[in-house]
Amino acid sequence: MTKKNLILLGFIVLKFLLQFVLISSDYDLHRDEFLHLDQARHLAWGYMSVPPFTSWISFLISMLGNSIFWIRFFPALFGALTIVVVWKAVEELKGNLFALILSATGVLFSVLLYINTFYQPNSFDILSWTMLYFAVLKFLKTENRKWLYIAALVFSIGFLNKYNIIFLVIGLLPALLLTRHRRVFAKKDLYLAVVLALLLISPNLLWQYQHDFPVFHHLRELTDSQLVNVERAAFLKTQILFFFGSLLVIISAFYALLFYKPFEKLKPFFWAFIFTLLIFLYFRAKSYYAMGLYPIYIALGSVFLADILKKSWGKYVKPVLILLPVLFFMLIVNFIFPNKSPEYVVNNAEKYQKSGMLRWEDGKDHSLPQDFADMLGWKELAQMVDSICVELPNLENTFILCDNYGQAGAINYYTKNKNVIANSYNADYINWIRLDKPIKNVILVKQPVYDDDKGRKKEAPFFETVYLASQRINQYAREDTISIYVLKNANVDVNQIINDDLAQKRK
C-alpha cells in the first residue's frame, strides 16, 4: 500500500471513530430516523417524505440486525466516501500530498461530522453532489462523453435519495452556457444521458403520479410551516460556518477558477456556485440544503494553495492551513454535537444560544437544540406502551394509533412486542395502515398540547372502558408530555371507523 493510500485510510478510520464517539448515550435515535427505518417494512418506489433510496439502506440495516451500530455506520460510510471522492478530485487535478491532506482535513473536520451523526438522506445527498461535481470536473477536463453518462447515473441515484440534487443541475446549466463549454448542448450524448437519467428515475416519477404528487404537498407544508421562518441573511451566515476551518481554501478556489490558468477549463464551477446559492436564497431554503456545494471547492482550493505555497515561505503557512479546521472543530465540539447531557446544555445555554443552536424551525429559541430535543424520551415511551400491552386481553386485536410519525416509529423500533405495530395518520404511516384483523382495543398516543379531547368524549361511546393509562413526561424532549390512553373492548366496528378516518385524511 502506498503512502498516499495509507494516509487516506487513516482519514477514513478517524472518520468512523469520531462518528461513533460524538454522540452521548443520553440520547435515543432522532424522530426522523425512526420513520426511515420503518420504511424497510414498506418497500416502494416512493414515499410522502423522501424518495426510495433510504428505504433500501433501511432494509439492509434490518437484515443486519437493525442495531444502533449499523444505523450509525451508513451515514458515517457516506461521509467517509465523500472524503474519498474529494481525495480523487485532488489527484485528478494533479495535487500533491499537501493538497490531499489539506482537502481531507477540511472535509473531515467540518459540519459533515454533525450531518453524518444522523441516519437521514442528507449524508448521501452531500456524497451525491460531490460525486456529480466530480463527474462534471472529469468531463470539463477531458470532454470524454462517458462522463456525461456517469453524471446521469450519479444524478439518478442522488435523485432517488433526495430531490435536492435538482438544484445542483439548475445551477450548473446556466454556468455552462456562460462559458465555452456551452457547446456541450450541441452534443447528442448530453441528451442521451438525460434520457438515461429519466429512465432511471421514472419508477419514482410514476409513483409520484399515481399518488397525486405528494412531494408538492410536502413542499407546500414545508414552505408554510418552516421555510417561511428562514431569514436569507441567516442562511448566508450559516454557509460561512459550515466549513469555517476551510473558508480560506474555499475562497482560494473561487479566485483560482477565475485567474489560475490550470483551472481555465473549470470556470463553470465558479458560476455554478453563484447560481445555485442564488436559487436557494430565492426559495428561502434551509441552510443545510446547500452543504453539498462545498467539498469539491475544498478540493479545488487545496490544489491551488498547494501550488502557490511551493515557495520557501510556504512551509510556514501549510501547517496553519491544516490546523485551522482541527482548531475550529475543537472549539465547537462541546456544543454542536449531542455529546453532552440535556442538563448540561440547559445549564450552559448561553454558548448554545450565541451559536444559534437553540433556534428551531419555528424561528424561536428553546431550551435545547431541536435535533437534541428530537432524540429524547422515545425509548421510555415504547417501554410504557409495552407495559400497557401486557395487561390487555386480545392483544392481537389491539391497534396503536399515534399522533405523529416520531411516536409510531419509536414504538416500532424500541418495542419488545413485535406482534403489535404502531400506526399514525401522519406522514407515510397513513399509507401503511393495514386492518387485517378486527380491532377490539385501541391504544391512543397523544400530545396533550394538541389534544382538544382529553376526556376522550369522542371515543368513549364506542368502548366498554376508556382511561388514561400513563403519561411519558420528559421536560427536555420536544414532546415533553405524551399521554397514553387505553380504549378497551369495542362495541362497534372500529375497523370501519378507522377506514372512514383514513379516507378523510387522505383527501
C-alpha positions in Angstrom: 0.0 0.0 0.0 1.4 3.4 -1.0 2.0 6.2 1.4 -0.9 8.2 0.0 -3.3 5.3 0.4 -2.2 4.7 4.0 -2.9 8.4 4.8 -6.3 8.2 3.1 -7.1 5.0 5.1 -6.1 6.9 8.3 -8.6 9.6 7.5 -11.4 7.0 6.9 -10.7 5.2 10.2 -10.6 8.5 12.1 -13.9 9.5 10.4 -15.6 6.4 11.7 -14.2 6.7 15.2 -15.3 10.3 15.5 -18.9 9.5 14.3 -19.3 6.8 17.0 -17.9 8.9 19.9 -19.5 12.3 19.2 -22.9 11.2 20.5 -23.9 10.6 24.1 -25.8 7.6 25.4 -28.2 10.1 27.0 -29.9 10.4 23.6 -32.1 8.0 21.7 -32.4 8.0 17.9 -33.8 11.0 16.1 -37.5 11.1 15.3 -36.7 11.2 11.5 -34.5 8.1 11.8 -37.5 6.1 13.1 -39.5 7.0 10.0 -36.7 6.0 7.7 -36.1 2.7 9.5 -39.8 1.8 9.3 -39.7 2.3 5.5 -37.9 -1.1 5.4 -41.2 -2.7 6.3 -42.9 -1.0 3.3 -40.6 -1.0 0.3 -41.9 1.1 -2.5 -40.7 3.4 -5.3 -41.6 6.5 -3.3 -42.8 7.9 0.0 -44.5 11.1 1.0 -41.4 12.5 2.6 -38.4 11.1 0.7 -37.6 9.1 -2.5 -36.9 5.3 -2.1 -33.1 5.1 -1.7 -33.2 5.5 2.1 -35.7 2.6 2.4 -33.2 0.3 0.6 -30.5 1.2 3.1 -33.0 0.7 5.9 -33.9 -2.8 4.5 -30.2 -3.6 4.5 -29.9 -2.4 8.1 -32.8 -4.6 9.1 -31.1 -7.6 7.5 -28.0 -6.8 9.6 -30.0 -6.8 12.8 -31.3 -3.2 13.0 -28.8 -2.3 15.7 -27.6 1.2 16.6 -24.2 0.3 15.2 -25.4 -0.2 11.7 -27.7 2.8 11.9 -24.7 4.9 12.7 -22.5 3.1 10.3 -24.1 4.1 7.0 -24.1 7.9 7.4 -20.5 7.6 8.6 -19.8 5.5 5.5 -21.3 8.1 3.2 -19.2 10.8 4.9 -16.0 8.7 4.5 -16.8 8.2 0.8 -17.2 12.0 0.5 -13.6 12.3 1.7 -12.5 9.6 -0.8 -14.2 11.5 -3.8 -12.6 14.8 -2.8 -9.2 13.0 -2.5 -9.7 11.6 -6.0 -10.6 15.0 -7.3 -7.4 16.4 -5.9 -5.5 13.6 -7.6 -7.3 14.3 -10.9 -6.2 18.0 -10.6 -2.5 16.8 -10.0 -2.5 18.0 -6.4 0.5 17.0 -4.3 0.4 15.2 -0.9 -0.1 18.5 1.0 -3.2 19.3 -1.2 -4.6 15.8 -0.4 -4.1 16.2 3.3 -5.5 19.7 3.3 -8.6 18.7 1.5 -9.2 15.6 3.5 -8.7 17.5 6.8 -11.1 20.2 5.6 -13.9 17.8 4.8 -13.3 15.6 7.8 -13.3 18.4 10.4 -16.4 20.2 9.2 -20.2 20.3 9.6 -20.3 16.8 8.0 -19.3 15.3 11.3 -22.7 16.6 12.6 -24.7 15.7 9.5 -23.2 12.2 9.4 -24.3 11.7 13.0 -27.9 11.1 11.9 -29.4 8.4 9.7 -31.1 10.7 7.2 -30.9 11.3 3.5 -28.6 14.3 4.0 -25.4 12.3 4.2 -25.9 10.5 0.9 -27.2 13.8 -0.6 -23.9 15.5 0.1 -22.0 12.5 -1.3 -24.1 12.6 -4.4 -23.4 16.3 -5.0 -19.7 15.6 -4.6 -19.7 12.7 -7.0 -21.8 14.6 -9.6 -19.4 17.5 -9.4 -16.5 15.1 -9.8 -18.1 13.7 -12.9 -18.6 17.2 -14.3 -15.0 18.0 -13.5 -13.8 15.0 -15.4 -15.9 15.9 -18.4 -14.8 19.5 -18.4 -11.2 18.4 -18.4 -11.4 15.5 -20.9 -14.6 16.1 -22.8 -14.9 12.3 -22.8 -18.6 11.5 -23.4 -18.6 8.6 -20.9 -18.6 11.2 -18.1 -21.9 12.5 -19.3 -23.4 9.1 -18.8 -21.7 8.6 -15.4 -23.1 12.0 -14.4 -26.5 10.9 -15.4 -26.2 7.7 -13.3 -24.9 9.7 -10.3 -27.7 12.2 -10.7 -30.3 9.4 -10.8 -29.1 7.8 -7.6 -28.9 11.1 -5.9 -32.4 12.0 -7.1 -33.7 8.7 -5.8 -32.2 9.6 -2.4 -33.3 13.3 -2.2 -34.8 15.7 -4.7 -32.5 18.4 -3.5 -29.9 17.4 -6.2 -32.1 19.0 -8.8 -30.8 22.4 -7.6 -27.3 21.4 -8.5 -28.4 20.8 -12.1 -30.4 24.0 -12.2 -27.4 26.0 -11.1 -25.0 24.1 -13.4 -26.9 24.6 -16.7 -26.6 28.4 -16.9 -23.0 28.1 -15.7 -22.2 26.0 -18.7 -23.9 28.5 -21.0 -21.7 31.3 -19.8 -18.5 29.6 -20.8 -17.1 27.9 -23.9 -18.5 24.6 -22.6 -21.9 25.7 -23.9 -21.0 23.6 -26.9 -22.0 20.5 -24.9 -25.6 21.4 -25.6 -24.9 20.6 -29.2 -23.8 17.0 -28.4 -26.3 14.2 -28.7 -24.7 12.4 -25.9 -25.9 15.0 -23.5 -29.5 14.3 -24.5 -29.0 10.6 -24.4 -27.6 11.0 -20.9 -30.7 12.9 -20.0 -32.9 10.1 -21.4 -30.9 7.6 -19.3 -31.4 9.7 -16.2 -35.2 9.9 -16.9 -35.4 6.2 -17.4 -33.6 5.5 -14.1 -35.8 7.8 -12.1 -39.0 7.0 -13.9 -40.3 4.4 -11.3 -40.3 7.2 -8.7 -41.9 9.7 -11.0 -44.6 7.1 -11.8 -45.1 6.5 -8.1 -45.5 10.3 -7.6 -48.0 10.5 -10.4 -50.0 7.5 -9.0 -50.2 9.2 -5.6 -51.1 12.7 -6.9 -47.5 14.0 -6.4 -47.3 14.1 -2.6 -43.9 15.7 -2.9 -45.6 19.0 -3.8 -48.0 18.7 -0.9 -44.9 18.1 1.3 -43.2 21.2 -0.1 -46.2 23.4 0.5 -46.4 22.2 4.1 -42.6 22.8 4.5 -42.9 26.3 3.0 -45.9 27.3 5.2 -44.5 25.9 8.5 -40.7 26.1 8.2 -39.2 27.9 5.2 -41.3 31.0 5.9 -39.1 31.4 9.1 -35.9 31.2 7.1 -34.0 34.5 7.0 -31.8 35.0 4.0 -29.1 36.8 6.0 -29.0 33.9 8.4 -28.8 31.5 5.5 -25.7 33.2 4.2 -24.2 33.5 7.7 -24.6 29.7 8.2 -22.9 28.9 4.9 -19.8 30.5 6.2 -19.9 28.5 9.4 -20.4 25.1 7.7 -16.8 24.8 6.6 -15.3 27.7 8.6 -12.0 26.0 9.1 -11.6 25.7 5.3 -13.0 29.1 4.5 -9.7 30.4 3.1 -9.4 27.2 1.0 -12.9 27.7 -0.5 -12.3 31.4 -1.2 -9.0 30.4 -2.9 -10.9 28.1 -5.1 -13.1 30.9 -6.4 -10.0 33.0 -7.1 -8.3 30.1 -8.9 -11.4 29.4 -11.0 -11.2 33.0 -12.4 -7.4 33.6 -12.6 -5.5 30.3 -12.3 -4.5 29.0 -15.7 -4.5 25.3 -14.9 -8.2 25.7 -13.9 -9.2 27.5 -17.1 -11.4 24.7 -18.3 -13.2 24.5 -14.9 -14.7 28.1 -14.9 -18.3 26.8 -14.9 -17.7 25.8 -11.3 -17.4 29.4 -10.3 -20.7 30.3 -11.9 -22.4 27.1 -10.7 -21.8 28.1 -7.1 -23.2 31.6 -7.6 -26.3 30.4 -9.4 -27.0 27.5 -7.0 -26.7 29.7 -4.0 -29.0 32.4 -5.5 -31.6 29.7 -6.2 -31.5 28.6 -2.6 -31.8 32.2 -1.4 -34.8 32.8 -3.7 -36.7 29.8 -2.3 -35.7 30.6 1.3 -34.2 27.1 1.5 -32.9 25.7 4.8 -29.2 26.4 5.1 -28.1 22.7 5.1 -29.6 22.2 1.7 -26.5 23.8 0.2 -23.9 21.7 2.1 -23.2 19.5 -1.0 -21.8 22.5 -2.7 -18.6 22.8 -0.7 -16.5 19.6 -0.8 -15.5 19.9 -4.4 -14.4 23.6 -3.8 -12.3 22.4 -1.0 -10.5 20.1 -3.5 -10.1 22.9 -6.0 -8.8 25.4 -3.4 -6.4 22.8 -1.9 -4.7 22.2 -5.2 -4.3 25.9 -5.9 -2.9 26.7 -2.5 -0.5 23.7 -2.7 0.8 25.1 -5.9 1.4 28.7 -4.7 2.9 27.5 -1.4 5.7 25.7 -3.1 8.0 28.6 -2.4 10.2 28.6 0.7 7.8 30.7 2.8 5.1 28.3 2.1 6.4 25.8 4.7 5.2 28.2 7.4 1.7 28.6 6.1 1.0 24.9 5.3 0.8 23.7 8.9 -1.5 26.6 9.7 -3.9 25.8 6.9 -4.1 22.1 8.0 -4.6 23.0 11.7 -7.4 25.6 11.1 -10.2 23.0 10.6 -8.9 21.0 13.5 -8.8 24.0 15.8 -12.3 25.1 14.7 -13.6 21.6 15.4 -12.1 21.7 18.9 -13.9 25.0 19.6 -17.3 23.7 18.6 -17.1 20.0 19.6 -18.6 20.6 23.0 -21.7 22.3 22.0 -22.6 21.5 18.4 -22.8 17.7 18.8 -25.2 15.7 21.1 -22.3 14.6 23.3 -23.5 16.5 26.5 -26.4 15.6 28.7 -29.6 17.7 28.4 -28.9 19.0 31.9 -25.5 20.3 30.8 -27.0 22.0 27.7 -29.6 23.8 29.8 -27.1 24.9 32.4 -24.8 26.2 29.7 -27.4 27.7 27.4 -25.6 30.9 26.6 -22.9 29.4 24.3 -25.6 27.3 22.5 -27.7 30.4 22.1 -24.9 32.5 20.7 -24.2 30.0 18.1 -27.9 29.8 17.0 -28.2 26.2 18.1 -31.3 26.9 20.2 -33.2 28.4 17.2 -35.8 25.9 16.0 -37.7 25.7 12.7 -40.5 27.8 14.2 -38.0 30.7 14.4 -37.9 30.7 18.2 -35.3 29.9 20.8 -35.8 26.8 23.0 -34.0 25.2 25.9 -32.3 22.6 23.7 -31.2 22.4 20.1 -34.1 21.0 18.1 -32.2 17.9 17.0 -31.2 17.2 20.6 -34.8 17.5 21.8 -35.9 15.2 19.0 -33.7 12.5 20.4 -35.2 12.3 23.9 -38.0 10.2 25.5 -38.6 7.8 22.7 -37.3 4.6 24.4 -39.3 5.4 27.6 -42.4 5.9 25.5 -42.0 2.5 23.9 -41.4 0.8 27.2 -44.6 2.4 28.6 -46.7 1.2 25.7 -45.2 -2.3 26.0 -46.1 -2.5 29.7 -49.7 -1.4 28.8 -50.0 -4.0 26.1 -49.1 -6.8 28.5 -52.2 -6.0 30.5 -54.6 -6.0 27.6 -56.8 -9.0 26.5 -56.9 -9.9 22.8 -53.5 -8.3 22.2 -53.5 -9.5 18.6 -56.7 -7.4 18.1 -55.1 -4.2 19.5 -54.5 -1.1 17.4 -51.9 1.5 18.4 -52.7 4.9 17.0 -50.1 7.7 17.4 -50.3 11.5 16.8 -47.2 11.5 14.6 -44.5 9.5 12.8 -41.9 10.1 15.6 -44.1 8.3 18.2 -45.1 5.5 15.8 -41.6 4.9 14.6 -40.1 5.0 18.1 -42.5 2.5 19.4 -41.9 0.2 16.4 -38.2 0.4 16.8 -37.8 0.0 20.6 -40.8 -2.2 21.4 -40.1 -5.7 22.7 -43.6 -6.7 21.5 -43.3 -7.3 17.8 -46.9 -8.6 17.4 -48.4 -5.1 17.5 -47.4 -2.3 15.1 -47.8 1.3 15.9 -49.7 3.4 13.3 -50.4 7.1 12.7 -52.4 9.3 10.3 -49.2 11.3 9.9 -46.6 11.2 7.1 -46.1 7.9 5.3 -47.9 5.9 8.0 -51.2 6.9 6.6 -50.5 4.7 3.6 -49.1 1.8 5.7 -52.1 1.1 7.9 -53.4 -2.5 7.4 -56.7 -3.6 9.0 -56.5 -7.3 8.5 -57.9 -8.2 11.9 -61.0 -7.0 13.8 -60.0 -4.3 16.3 -61.1 -4.8 19.9 -58.7 -2.5 21.8 -57.1 0.8 20.8 -54.1 2.5 22.4 -54.0 6.2 21.7 -50.7 8.0 21.9 -51.4 11.7 22.2 -49.7 15.1 22.7 -51.8 16.9 25.3 -50.8 20.3 23.8 -52.6 19.4 20.6 -55.4 17.3 22.1 -58.7 19.1 22.5 -60.5 16.0 23.8 -58.5 14.9 26.9 -61.7 13.3 28.3 -61.9 11.1 25.2 -65.6 12.0 24.8 -65.4 11.2 21.1 -64.3 7.6 21.6 -65.9 6.7 24.9 -69.3 5.6 23.4 -67.6 3.0 21.3 -65.8 1.1 24.0 -66.7 -0.5 27.4 -63.7 1.1 29.1 -61.7 4.2 28.4 -58.9 5.6 30.6 -55.6 7.4 30.7 -53.2 4.6 31.3 -49.9 6.6 31.6 -48.0 9.7 30.7 -44.5 10.0 29.5 -43.1 13.2 30.8 -39.6 14.5 29.8 -39.0 18.2 30.2 -36.2 18.2 27.8 -37.9 16.3 24.9 -39.5 18.2 22.0 -42.7 16.4 23.0 -42.3 17.0 26.7 -45.6 15.3 27.7 -47.2 12.3 25.9 -50.4 10.8 27.1 -51.3 7.1 26.5 -55.0 6.2 26.6 -56.5 2.7 26.5 -59.8 2.1 24.8 -60.8 -1.4 25.7 -63.4 -3.9 24.4 -65.0 -2.1 21.4 -68.8 -2.4 21.0 -68.8 -1.1 17.4 -66.9 -1.9 14.2 -63.7 0.1 14.9 -62.2 -1.1 11.6 -64.9 0.8 9.7 -64.3 3.9 11.8 -60.6 3.9 11.0 -61.3 3.3 7.3 -63.6 6.3 7.3 -60.9 8.4 9.1 -58.3 7.3 6.6 -60.5 8.2 3.7 -61.0 11.7 5.1 -57.3 12.2 5.9 -56.1 11.1 2.5 -58.2 13.7 0.7 
